[in-house]
Amino acid sequence: MGTFEELRKRSKHLAERISIFTGVDEKLVMNIIMYAKALAPRDNHEVIDQLVFTAQMSSRFGLSSRFLINLTFESMKIKGTNYMHMEDYVKMICIFISKKSVLQVDFAFDVYDMNRADQLQTKDIHTLLMHPSVSADERFYWLVWGGFATDLAAELNRKIMLNQLQVKFKSEDVSTDA
C-alpha cells in the first residue's frame, strides 16, 4: 500500500497528468480522485467494480440506458474481470466535463466501436441507436451528437485540405492575389 505521503504524492501526480490531458482544473481532478477512491472496494483502492460503476452512471450522471452504461464499462474494464482501473474512471469523468470536444469525440468513438476495429461502422451505430433500452430522447441526443461529430470531422478535413493547398501554392510560388 504505502505511507500516507506516498499515496498523496501518487494522487497529486495522477491529478496533474489527467489535468494536462483533459484541461480540467487540477483541484477539481483531485476532488474527483477522492470521490473515486471512496467508491473502491476495501481490499483494492485502485479499481471500481461494475456494480458501483453502473449505479454511479445512473444516479450521479443521469444515464438511464443500461445498454449504454454496460457498453462504456466493457470498453474500459480490465480483461477477464468485472473491474476497471480507478484512473480510467477518473479520466472518463474528466473527459465528460472537459471543454476539449476532440477528447469527447475520441472517447465516444472508442466506446461505441463494438467490434474493436478502430472505426465505427453503420452496424455499430444502428445497434447503438436501435437497442430497445435506448429511449427516444437518448436516440435523438446521440443522432444530434453524431451529427456534431460528423461536422467536427468535416471541419478538420476542410482545414487539412486548406493547409495542403497553401503548402502547394507556396511551393509553386504562385501568387493568390487578384
C-alpha atoms as a printed R data frame, in Angstrom:
    type eleno elety resid chain resno       x       y       z
1   ATOM     1    CA   MET     A     1   0.000   0.000   0.000
2   ATOM     2    CA   GLY     A     2   2.414   2.721   1.127
3   ATOM     3    CA   THR     A     3   2.667   5.576   3.532
4   ATOM     4    CA   PHE     A     4   0.210   8.438   3.574
5   ATOM     5    CA   GLU     A     5   2.806  10.720   1.977
6   ATOM     6    CA   GLU     A     6   3.408   8.237  -0.879
7   ATOM     7    CA   LEU     A     7  -0.339   7.923  -1.513
8   ATOM     8    CA   ARG     A     8  -0.718  11.700  -1.510
9   ATOM     9    CA   LYS     A     9   2.147  12.103  -3.994
10  ATOM    10    CA   ARG     A    10   0.686   9.429  -6.308
11  ATOM    11    CA   SER     A    11  -2.715  11.112  -6.220
12  ATOM    12    CA   LYS     A    12  -1.163  14.521  -6.922
13  ATOM    13    CA   HIS     A    13   0.854  13.106  -9.825
14  ATOM    14    CA   LEU     A    14  -2.283  11.429 -11.233
15  ATOM    15    CA   ALA     A    15  -4.245  14.681 -10.890
16  ATOM    16    CA   GLU     A    16  -1.503  16.594 -12.735
17  ATOM    17    CA   ARG     A    17  -1.432  14.084 -15.619
18  ATOM    18    CA   ILE     A    18  -5.205  13.972 -16.038
19  ATOM    19    CA   SER     A    19  -5.479  17.757 -15.722
20  ATOM    20    CA   ILE     A    20  -2.951  18.252 -18.515
21  ATOM    21    CA   PHE     A    21  -4.637  15.601 -20.676
22  ATOM    22    CA   THR     A    22  -8.214  16.869 -20.265
23  ATOM    23    CA   GLY     A    23  -7.769  20.558 -19.500
24  ATOM    24    CA   VAL     A    24  -9.817  20.215 -16.291
25  ATOM    25    CA   ASP     A    25  -8.585  22.203 -13.257
26  ATOM    26    CA   GLU     A    26  -6.164  20.147 -11.144
27  ATOM    27    CA   LYS     A    27  -8.063  20.813  -7.892
28  ATOM    28    CA   LEU     A    28 -11.272  19.523  -9.466
29  ATOM    29    CA   VAL     A    29  -9.426  16.436 -10.717
30  ATOM    30    CA   MET     A    30  -8.112  15.851  -7.177
31  ATOM    31    CA   ASN     A    31 -11.687  16.045  -5.839
32  ATOM    32    CA   ILE     A    32 -12.793  13.511  -8.464
33  ATOM    33    CA   ILE     A    33  -9.926  11.212  -7.425
34  ATOM    34    CA   MET     A    34 -11.061  11.399  -3.780
35  ATOM    35    CA   TYR     A    35 -14.644  10.664  -4.866
36  ATOM    36    CA   ALA     A    36 -13.473   7.671  -6.947
37  ATOM    37    CA   LYS     A    37 -11.342   6.304  -4.105
38  ATOM    38    CA   ALA     A    38 -14.427   6.332  -1.877
39  ATOM    39    CA   LEU     A    39 -16.144   4.034  -4.409
40  ATOM    40    CA   ALA     A    40 -13.321   1.486  -4.499
41  ATOM    41    CA   PRO     A    41 -13.583  -1.837  -2.651
42  ATOM    42    CA   ARG     A    42 -11.813  -2.048   0.718
43  ATOM    43    CA   ASP     A    43  -9.293  -4.623  -0.445
44  ATOM    44    CA   ASN     A    44  -8.187  -2.749  -3.600
45  ATOM    45    CA   HIS     A    45  -8.326   1.043  -3.799
46  ATOM    46    CA   GLU     A    46  -7.142   1.111  -7.417
47  ATOM    47    CA   VAL     A    47 -10.278  -0.339  -9.066
48  ATOM    48    CA   ILE     A    48 -14.007   0.347  -9.468
49  ATOM    49    CA   ASP     A    49 -16.328  -2.641  -9.865
50  ATOM    50    CA   GLN     A    50 -19.080  -2.917 -12.456
51  ATOM    51    CA   LEU     A    51 -21.967  -2.718  -9.989
52  ATOM    52    CA   VAL     A    52 -20.670   0.538  -8.478
53  ATOM    53    CA   PHE     A    53 -19.920   1.943 -11.952
54  ATOM    54    CA   THR     A    54 -23.457   1.163 -13.151
55  ATOM    55    CA   ALA     A    55 -25.029   2.693 -10.043
56  ATOM    56    CA   GLN     A    56 -22.923   5.858 -10.309
57  ATOM    57    CA   MET     A    57 -23.646   6.358 -14.013
58  ATOM    58    CA   SER     A    58 -27.375   6.136 -13.274
59  ATOM    59    CA   SER     A    59 -27.616   8.107 -10.046
60  ATOM    60    CA   ARG     A    60 -24.859  10.713 -10.421
61  ATOM    61    CA   PHE     A    61 -24.719  11.261 -14.164
62  ATOM    62    CA   GLY     A    62 -28.321  10.579 -15.181
63  ATOM    63    CA   LEU     A    63 -27.642   7.888 -17.771
64  ATOM    64    CA   SER     A    64 -30.721   5.680 -17.958
65  ATOM    65    CA   SER     A    65 -29.756   3.099 -20.572
66  ATOM    66    CA   ARG     A    66 -28.095   0.049 -19.025
67  ATOM    67    CA   PHE     A    67 -27.018  -0.933 -22.529
68  ATOM    68    CA   LEU     A    68 -25.006   2.280 -22.973
69  ATOM    69    CA   ILE     A    69 -23.623   2.073 -19.430
70  ATOM    70    CA   ASN     A    70 -22.519  -1.542 -19.913
71  ATOM    71    CA   LEU     A    71 -21.028  -0.717 -23.308
72  ATOM    72    CA   THR     A    72 -18.997   2.060 -21.699
73  ATOM    73    CA   PHE     A    73 -17.837  -0.220 -18.881
74  ATOM    74    CA   GLU     A    74 -16.906  -3.032 -21.277
75  ATOM    75    CA   SER     A    75 -14.717  -0.668 -23.290
76  ATOM    76    CA   MET     A    76 -12.695   0.278 -20.194
77  ATOM    77    CA   LYS     A    77 -12.684  -2.796 -17.965
78  ATOM    78    CA   ILE     A    78  -9.646  -4.892 -17.094
79  ATOM    79    CA   LYS     A    79  -9.775  -8.005 -19.312
80  ATOM    80    CA   GLY     A    80 -11.267 -11.044 -17.610
81  ATOM    81    CA   THR     A    81 -12.606  -9.114 -14.608
82  ATOM    82    CA   ASN     A    82 -15.575  -7.025 -13.551
83  ATOM    83    CA   TYR     A    83 -13.310  -4.120 -12.600
84  ATOM    84    CA   MET     A    84 -11.884  -1.032 -14.228
85  ATOM    85    CA   HIS     A    85  -8.878   0.976 -13.093
86  ATOM    86    CA   MET     A    86  -9.745   3.887 -10.843
87  ATOM    87    CA   GLU     A    87  -7.521   6.084 -13.040
88  ATOM    88    CA   ASP     A    88  -9.656   5.240 -16.102
89  ATOM    89    CA   TYR     A    89 -12.821   6.096 -14.166
90  ATOM    90    CA   VAL     A    90 -11.398   9.475 -13.128
91  ATOM    91    CA   LYS     A    91 -10.181  10.166 -16.664
92  ATOM    92    CA   MET     A    92 -13.636   9.311 -18.056
93  ATOM    93    CA   ILE     A    93 -15.380  11.746 -15.701
94  ATOM    94    CA   CYS     A    94 -12.856  14.458 -16.554
95  ATOM    95    CA   ILE     A    95 -13.444  13.850 -20.270
96  ATOM    96    CA   PHE     A    96 -17.199  14.259 -19.650
97  ATOM    97    CA   ILE     A    97 -16.657  17.694 -18.087
98  ATOM    98    CA   SER     A    98 -13.757  18.760 -20.294
99  ATOM    99    CA   LYS     A    99 -14.171  21.544 -22.827
100 ATOM   100    CA   LYS     A   100 -11.999  19.639 -25.312
101 ATOM   101    CA   SER     A   101 -14.588  18.279 -27.742
102 ATOM   102    CA   VAL     A   102 -11.945  16.257 -29.592
103 ATOM   103    CA   LEU     A   103 -11.345  14.205 -26.411
104 ATOM   104    CA   GLN     A   104 -15.077  13.634 -26.032
105 ATOM   105    CA   VAL     A   105 -15.433  12.549 -29.651
106 ATOM   106    CA   ASP     A   106 -12.457  10.177 -29.369
107 ATOM   107    CA   PHE     A   107 -13.889   8.711 -26.157
108 ATOM   108    CA   ALA     A   108 -17.316   8.167 -27.728
109 ATOM   109    CA   PHE     A   109 -15.820   6.504 -30.785
110 ATOM   110    CA   ASP     A   110 -13.712   4.208 -28.561
111 ATOM   111    CA   VAL     A   111 -16.782   3.208 -26.547
112 ATOM   112    CA   TYR     A   112 -19.115   2.651 -29.484
113 ATOM   113    CA   ASP     A   113 -16.656   0.754 -31.666
114 ATOM   114    CA   MET     A   114 -18.348  -2.514 -30.686
115 ATOM   115    CA   ASN     A   115 -16.119  -4.896 -32.620
116 ATOM   116    CA   ARG     A   116 -12.940  -3.001 -31.660
117 ATOM   117    CA   ALA     A   117 -11.995  -2.408 -35.308
118 ATOM   118    CA   ASP     A   118 -10.740   1.136 -34.577
119 ATOM   119    CA   GLN     A   119 -13.543   2.516 -36.706
120 ATOM   120    CA   LEU     A   120 -17.284   2.905 -36.363
121 ATOM   121    CA   GLN     A   121 -19.387   1.033 -38.842
122 ATOM   122    CA   THR     A   122 -23.009   1.601 -39.796
123 ATOM   123    CA   LYS     A   123 -23.870  -1.621 -37.961
124 ATOM   124    CA   ASP     A   124 -22.346  -0.251 -34.718
125 ATOM   125    CA   ILE     A   125 -24.410   2.939 -34.943
126 ATOM   126    CA   HIS     A   126 -27.574   1.004 -35.838
127 ATOM   127    CA   THR     A   127 -27.105  -1.397 -32.900
128 ATOM   128    CA   LEU     A   128 -26.481   1.507 -30.575
129 ATOM   129    CA   LEU     A   129 -29.453   3.589 -31.643
130 ATOM   130    CA   MET     A   130 -31.987   0.808 -32.128
131 ATOM   131    CA   HIS     A   131 -31.336  -1.118 -28.909
132 ATOM   132    CA   PRO     A   132 -34.666  -1.441 -27.033
133 ATOM   133    CA   SER     A   133 -33.226   0.056 -23.838
134 ATOM   134    CA   VAL     A   134 -32.316   3.310 -25.593
135 ATOM   135    CA   SER     A   135 -35.121   5.844 -25.184
136 ATOM   136    CA   ALA     A   136 -36.301   8.110 -27.980
137 ATOM   137    CA   ASP     A   137 -34.736  11.095 -26.179
138 ATOM   138    CA   GLU     A   138 -31.373   9.329 -25.942
139 ATOM   139    CA   ARG     A   139 -31.638   8.276 -29.592
140 ATOM   140    CA   PHE     A   140 -32.247  11.905 -30.570
141 ATOM   141    CA   TYR     A   141 -29.327  13.049 -28.389
142 ATOM   142    CA   TRP     A   142 -26.926  10.569 -29.994
143 ATOM   143    CA   LEU     A   143 -28.129  11.417 -33.502
144 ATOM   144    CA   VAL     A   144 -27.537  15.110 -32.824
145 ATOM   145    CA   TRP     A   145 -24.220  14.352 -31.129
146 ATOM   146    CA   GLY     A   146 -23.259  12.090 -34.012
147 ATOM   147    CA   GLY     A   147 -24.059  14.958 -36.354
148 ATOM   148    CA   PHE     A   148 -21.802  17.172 -34.270
149 ATOM   149    CA   ALA     A   149 -19.019  14.576 -34.510
150 ATOM   150    CA   THR     A   150 -19.522  14.367 -38.276
151 ATOM   151    CA   ASP     A   151 -19.430  18.171 -38.541
152 ATOM   152    CA   LEU     A   152 -16.252  18.227 -36.461
153 ATOM   153    CA   ALA     A   153 -14.612  15.618 -38.700
154 ATOM   154    CA   ALA     A   154 -15.679  17.545 -41.815
155 ATOM   155    CA   GLU     A   155 -14.230  20.759 -40.380
156 ATOM   156    CA   LEU     A   156 -10.934  19.020 -39.589
157 ATOM   157    CA   ASN     A   157 -10.783  17.585 -43.122
158 ATOM   158    CA   ARG     A   158 -11.516  21.044 -44.578
159 ATOM   159    CA   LYS     A   159  -8.669  22.573 -42.555
160 ATOM   160    CA   ILE     A   160  -6.270  19.827 -43.649
161 ATOM   161    CA   MET     A   161  -7.186  20.386 -47.304
162 ATOM   162    CA   LEU     A   162  -6.758  24.169 -46.982
163 ATOM   163    CA   ASN     A   163  -3.388  23.658 -45.341
164 ATOM   164    CA   GLN     A   164  -2.301  21.309 -48.150
165 ATOM   165    CA   LEU     A   165  -3.400  23.866 -50.762
166 ATOM   166    CA   GLN     A   166  -1.484  26.634 -49.000
167 ATOM   167    CA   VAL     A   167   1.651  24.474 -48.902
168 ATOM   168    CA   LYS     A   168   1.219  23.645 -52.593
169 ATOM   169    CA   PHE     A   169   0.800  27.313 -53.572
170 ATOM   170    CA   LYS     A   170   3.820  28.337 -51.518
171 ATOM   171    CA   SER     A   171   5.991  25.606 -53.035
172 ATOM   172    CA   GLU     A   172   4.957  26.602 -56.570
173 ATOM   173    CA   ASP     A   173   5.474  30.281 -55.746
174 ATOM   174    CA   VAL     A   174   2.081  31.142 -57.227
175 ATOM   175    CA   SER     A   175   0.537  34.429 -56.215
176 ATOM   176    CA   THR     A   176  -3.047  34.188 -54.945
177 ATOM   177    CA   ASP     A   177  -3.605  37.953 -55.150
178 ATOM   178    CA   ALA     A   178  -6.172  39.006 -57.739
